[in-house]
Structure formats: structure tokens, C-alpha cells
Amino acid sequence: MANVSDQMSWYYKGHLLEDRARNKVYKLVMELLEDNTKQRLLSKQRQWIKSRDKKALTYIDEEFESREKMNEW
């Protein structure tokens, strides 16, 4: 039976492979899009990232009362 370190290593390798595959598909799709559609997509992606980060920081603040306490955890 594999130990936890081995399991994490396999998980990480699998994640990297999936990420590379997604990136290849993303690049292919971006090449097919017209410039205005590509710009709209990039804008929406940036909006989503800002929203995701804001929600994550809100969660951290609520869960740990402060980001400094999170580092202590």
C-alpha cells in the first residue's frame, strides 16, 4: 500500500498532467476566437478571478478572524 507521500506525489503529477491538457485546449480555443470575443472572454476571466479572490479573503477573515491568525494556524 502506498504511503501518504506517494499518494500526494501521484495526485500532484496527475494534477499537472490535467493542467497541461487544459492549457493546450485553452490555447487552441483562443486561436479560433475572433479578437473581440477573445477580449470579452479575457475580461470575464479577470472579473471571475477578482471575485474568487475576494470571496477567499472574506472566508479567511471570517474563519480565522484575521489573516495573521491564519498564518499561526
C-alpha positions in Angstrom: 0.0 0.0 0.0 1.3 3.4 -0.9 2.1 5.9 1.9 0.7 9.4 2.1 3.7 10.9 0.5 3.4 8.6 -2.5 -0.3 9.3 -2.8 0.3 13.1 -2.7 3.1 12.7 -5.3 0.8 10.8 -7.7 -2.0 13.3 -7.0 0.3 16.2 -7.8 1.6 14.5 -11.0 -2.0 13.8 -12.1 -2.9 17.4 -11.4 0.0 18.7 -13.5 -0.9 16.4 -16.4 -4.6 17.6 -16.3 -3.5 21.2 -16.1 -1.2 20.9 -19.1 -4.0 19.2 -21.1 -6.4 22.1 -20.2 -3.9 24.7 -21.2 -3.4 23.1 -24.6 -7.2 23.1 -25.2 -7.5 26.6 -24.0 -4.7 27.8 -26.4 -6.4 26.0 -29.3 -9.8 27.5 -28.5 -8.2 31.0 -28.1 -6.7 30.7 -31.5 -10.1 30.1 -33.0 -11.8 33.0 -31.4 -12.2 36.4 -33.1 -10.3 39.2 -31.3 -13.4 40.9 -29.9 -14.7 37.6 -28.5 -11.3 36.8 -27.1 -11.1 40.2 -25.3 -14.6 39.7 -23.8 -13.6 36.2 -22.6 -10.4 37.5 -21.0 -12.3 40.3 -19.3 -14.8 37.9 -17.9 -12.0 35.6 -16.7 -10.3 38.6 -14.9 -13.6 39.5 -13.3 -14.1 36.0 -12.1 -10.5 35.9 -10.6 -11.1 39.1 -8.7 -14.5 37.8 -7.4 -12.9 34.4 -6.4 -10.0 36.1 -4.6 -12.4 38.5 -2.7 -14.5 35.6 -1.6 -11.5 33.6 -0.4 -10.2 36.6 1.6 -13.7 37.1 3.1 -13.8 33.5 4.1 -10.3 33.7 5.7 -11.3 36.8 7.6 -14.5 35.2 8.9 -13.0 31.8 9.7 -9.7 33.0 11.3 -10.8 36.5 12.4 -7.7 37.8 10.7 -5.2 36.8 8.1 -2.4 36.9 10.7 -4.2 34.3 12.8 -4.5 32.1 9.7 -0.7 32.1 9.5 -0.5 31.0 13.1 -2.8 28.0 12.4 
